Protein backbone atom coordinates (compact mmCIF):
# COMPACT_ATOMS: atom_id res chain seq x y z
CA UNK A 1 0.00 0.00 0.00
CA UNK A 2 1.49 3.29 -1.03
CA UNK A 3 1.70 6.44 1.04
CA UNK A 4 -0.75 8.98 -0.41
CA UNK A 5 0.85 11.64 -2.64
CA UNK A 6 1.22 14.92 -0.80
CA UNK A 7 0.61 13.21 2.55
CA UNK A 8 0.67 15.60 5.51
CA UNK A 9 -1.19 15.69 8.81
CA UNK A 10 -1.85 17.84 11.86
CA UNK A 11 -2.40 17.25 15.54
CA UNK A 12 -3.46 19.64 18.27
CA UNK A 13 0.05 21.08 18.65
CA UNK A 14 2.01 19.79 15.63
CA UNK A 15 2.01 19.79 11.85
CA UNK A 16 3.88 17.13 9.86
CA UNK A 17 4.50 18.57 6.42
CA UNK A 18 6.04 17.22 3.26
CA UNK A 19 9.59 18.38 2.69
CA UNK A 20 10.18 19.68 -0.80
CA UNK A 21 13.65 20.57 -1.96
CA UNK A 22 15.42 18.75 0.87
CA UNK A 23 18.97 19.94 1.31
CA UNK A 24 18.51 22.83 -1.15
CA UNK A 25 16.32 24.67 1.40
CA UNK A 26 18.75 26.62 3.61
CA UNK A 27 16.20 27.28 6.37
CA UNK A 28 15.36 23.57 6.51
CA UNK A 29 19.04 22.60 6.65
CA UNK A 30 19.63 25.09 9.48
CA UNK A 31 16.62 23.73 11.37
CA UNK A 32 17.79 20.16 10.83
CA UNK A 33 21.29 21.04 12.05
CA UNK A 34 19.76 22.33 15.30
CA UNK A 35 17.88 19.02 15.76
CA UNK A 36 20.42 16.41 14.67
CA UNK A 37 22.64 15.51 17.57
CA UNK A 38 24.27 12.23 18.50
CA UNK A 39 21.68 11.79 21.27
CA UNK A 40 18.78 12.34 18.84
CA UNK A 41 20.11 10.05 16.13
CA UNK A 42 21.75 7.40 18.36
CA UNK A 43 19.02 4.81 17.86
CA UNK A 44 18.47 5.41 14.13
CA UNK A 45 19.83 3.04 11.47
CA UNK A 46 23.59 3.53 11.00
CA UNK A 47 23.17 5.47 7.73
CA UNK A 48 21.11 8.12 9.57
CA UNK A 49 23.25 8.55 12.68
CA UNK A 50 25.58 11.50 13.20
CA UNK A 51 28.90 11.52 14.99
CA UNK A 52 29.72 14.18 17.62
CA UNK A 53 30.77 17.39 15.88
CA UNK A 54 30.08 16.01 12.41
CA UNK A 55 26.48 17.01 11.72
CA UNK A 56 26.08 17.62 7.99
CA UNK A 57 22.37 18.36 7.95
CA UNK A 58 22.18 18.65 4.15
CA UNK A 59 23.75 15.22 3.70
CA UNK A 60 21.49 13.79 6.42
CA UNK A 61 18.36 15.14 4.70
CA UNK A 62 19.51 13.72 1.37
CA UNK A 63 20.23 10.30 2.95
CA UNK A 64 16.84 10.27 4.71
CA UNK A 65 15.05 11.21 1.47
CA UNK A 66 16.78 8.32 -0.32
CA UNK A 67 15.48 5.92 2.34
CA UNK A 68 11.92 7.20 2.88
CA UNK A 69 9.38 9.95 2.47
CA UNK A 70 10.39 12.65 4.95
CA UNK A 71 7.99 14.96 6.77
CA UNK A 72 9.18 17.91 8.83
CA UNK A 73 7.45 18.24 12.19
CA UNK A 74 6.68 21.79 13.29
CA UNK A 75 4.92 23.25 16.29
CA UNK A 76 1.87 25.42 15.64
CA UNK A 77 4.24 28.38 16.08
CA UNK A 78 6.26 27.09 13.11
CA UNK A 79 9.33 25.83 14.97
CA UNK A 80 10.90 22.76 13.34
CA UNK A 81 11.19 20.15 16.11
CA UNK A 82 11.65 16.88 14.26
CA UNK A 83 11.08 14.54 11.37
CA UNK A 84 8.91 11.56 10.45
CA UNK A 85 10.20 9.03 7.91
CA UNK A 86 7.70 6.80 6.10
CA UNK A 87 8.36 3.90 3.77
CA UNK A 88 5.77 1.74 2.01
CA UNK A 89 6.69 -1.86 2.81
CA UNK A 90 5.50 -5.18 1.48
CA UNK A 91 2.12 -6.50 2.46
CA UNK A 92 0.52 -3.08 2.58
CA UNK A 93 2.42 -2.00 5.67
CA UNK A 94 4.04 1.38 6.24
CA UNK A 95 7.35 1.46 8.08
CA UNK A 96 7.92 4.56 10.16
CA UNK A 97 10.66 6.30 12.01
CA UNK A 98 10.61 9.54 13.93
CA UNK A 99 12.98 11.83 15.77
CA UNK A 100 12.50 14.94 17.84
CA UNK A 101 14.93 17.62 18.95
CA UNK A 102 16.24 17.21 22.47
CA UNK A 103 14.53 20.48 23.40
CA UNK A 104 11.19 18.85 22.48
CA UNK A 105 11.66 15.74 24.63
CA UNK A 106 9.40 15.19 27.62
CA UNK A 107 6.53 17.32 26.30
CA UNK A 108 4.32 14.55 24.92
CA UNK A 109 5.05 15.50 21.30
CA UNK A 110 6.19 12.01 20.23
CA UNK A 111 3.04 10.29 21.47
CA UNK A 112 0.86 13.02 19.97
CA UNK A 113 2.74 12.73 16.68
CA UNK A 114 2.28 8.95 16.43
CA UNK A 115 -1.38 9.12 17.41
CA UNK A 116 -1.87 11.77 14.73
CA UNK A 117 -0.13 9.57 12.17
CA UNK A 118 -2.40 6.64 13.06
CA UNK A 119 -5.48 8.86 12.66
CA UNK A 120 -4.22 10.24 9.34
CA UNK A 121 -3.69 6.77 7.87
CA UNK A 122 -6.82 4.86 8.84
CA UNK A 123 -6.92 1.26 7.75
CA UNK A 124 -3.13 1.05 7.42
CA UNK A 125 -0.78 -1.12 9.42
CA UNK A 126 2.07 1.01 10.75
CA UNK A 127 5.30 -0.62 11.87
CA UNK A 128 8.17 0.98 13.75
CA UNK A 129 11.52 -0.61 14.48
CA UNK A 130 13.10 0.37 17.77
CA UNK A 131 16.27 -0.48 19.62
CA UNK A 132 15.11 -2.28 22.79
CA UNK A 133 17.49 -0.05 24.75
CA UNK A 134 15.55 3.03 23.69
CA UNK A 135 13.07 2.79 26.53
CA UNK A 136 11.54 6.21 25.87
CA UNK A 137 10.68 5.30 22.29
CA UNK A 138 9.31 1.90 23.31
CA UNK A 139 7.04 3.70 25.81
CA UNK A 140 5.89 6.17 23.13
CA UNK A 141 5.02 3.35 20.72
CA UNK A 142 3.05 1.54 23.42
CA UNK A 143 1.15 4.70 24.41
CA UNK A 144 0.22 5.22 20.75
CA UNK A 145 -1.30 1.72 20.59
CA UNK A 146 1.59 -0.15 18.96
CA UNK A 147 2.19 -3.71 20.09
CA UNK A 148 5.37 -5.84 19.89
CA UNK A 149 5.85 -8.20 16.97
CA UNK A 150 7.86 -11.41 17.22
CA UNK A 151 11.40 -11.47 15.89
CA UNK A 152 14.15 -8.93 15.48
CA UNK A 153 15.46 -6.83 12.64
CA UNK A 154 19.10 -6.85 11.57
CA UNK A 155 21.04 -4.94 14.19
CA UNK A 156 18.82 -6.18 17.02
CA UNK A 157 15.90 -3.77 16.68
CA UNK A 158 12.46 -5.03 17.60
CA UNK A 159 9.27 -4.20 15.75
CA UNK A 160 6.11 -2.63 17.09
CA UNK A 161 2.98 -2.52 14.93
CA UNK A 162 -0.32 -0.69 15.02
CA UNK A 163 -2.95 -2.75 13.21
CA UNK A 164 -6.13 -1.13 11.85
CA UNK A 165 -8.97 -1.20 14.36
CA UNK A 166 -6.70 -1.91 17.32
CA UNK A 167 -5.95 0.62 19.97
N, C-alpha and C positions, 0 to 999 in steps of 0.2 A: 504494500500500500504506500503510495507516494505521499509526501508532505505537500499540502496544497500550495500552489504558486502564490507568492506574495503573503505567505503566512505570517501573521503578527497576532499578538494578544495583549490584553490589559488585565490588571487586577486592581484592587482598591488603591494600592500605593505605587504600583510598578507598571511599566510598559515595556514589552519585549518587541523590538522592532527589527525588521530586516536590515541587514547591513549591505549597503550598495557601495561599491568602490573600494572596500577593504582598506588596504594599506595606502591607497592614494589619498585618502581623506585625512589631512593633518590633524584635525581636531579629534577624530576617532583614534588615531595613533597615539596622540598625547593622553587621551583618556585611558586607553588600554595600558600605556606605560605606567600610569598611576595605579592601576589595578594589579598588573602582573608582578607578583613577587614570588620568591621561592616558596613561601608558606601557602600562598593561594594556589599555585600550580603543582605542589608536591605530590598530590595524589592523582594527577592527570596521567594519561599515557605518556611514555617517554618523549615522544615527538612534540608534545605540547608543554613540557616542563621548561622552566627557565632556571639557569644557574645564578647564584648570588652575583650581583653586579653586571650581569650580562643580558639584561632585558632588551631585546630588539622587538619592540611591539609590532612594527610593520611586518617583520618576518613571522612573528607568532600569528598575526591575523591571516597572513597568506597561508601558513601551514594549517590553521584551523579551517579555513575556507576550502582547502583541498580535501580535508577529511569529512566535512559535514556542512550543513546549512547553519550559518551563524546568525544569531539574533543578539543585538545589544540590549542590555537591560538598564533602563533608566528609571529614576524616581519620577514622581509627578512634577517635581521641580526641574526636571531635565538633566539631573546629574547621572552620568554613566557610572553604574555600580557593579556591572558584571556582564556575563555572556551566557547564552544557552546554545548548545550545539546539538543539532538533530540530524539523524541519518536514517533513511528508510532502509530497513533490514528485510531479510527474507521472511516469508510467512506473514506478511502484512504488519510486522512490528516496526516500531520506531525506537531506535536507540537514542538515548539522550545523555548529555553531560551538561554540567553547569558549574560556574564559578562566580564568586562574589568577592569584591574588594574586602580587605581586612577591616576597613572602616565600617563596612555594612554587616559584619558578623554580629550575631546575638540580637538582632532586631526583628527576627521572624520573617525576613525577606525570602530566604530560601524555601521555606515551607509554603509561603504565599505564592511564590513563583511556580513551584511544582503543582500546587493545587490549581492555579490558573491555567497551566499547560494542560492538565488533565481535562479541565472544563472546556478548553478551546479545541480539543481533539476528541470529541465524544466518539465512542465506538472503536477507538484505537487502543491497541496494547502498547504501552510505553515500557521500555526496559532501560534501566540504568545500571552500569557496572560501577562498583565501588570497592576500594581497598578496604578490607575488613578492619584495618587499623584506623580508618577515618571514622571514628565513632560519631562525630557531629553529622556527617553526611548520611550515615546509616540511620540516625535518629530522624533526620529530615525526611528521608525516603519513607520511613515507617509512618511518620505523622501525615504524610501526603497519601497514604493508602497503598503504598507499594509493599509487596510481600517477597520474601526470599525465594529464589529458584534454586533447584539442586545444581551442583557442579560449580566449577570455577573457570574463569577465563584465563588465557595465557597471562602470566605475570601474577597470578594469585587473586585477582579481583573476583568478587562474588556479584551475582546479578540479583536485582530486585525488579519486580514487574508489577505494573498496575493494569489489570485486566478490565475490559469494559464491564460496567455494571457491578463492580466490586468496590468497596470503599472501606 
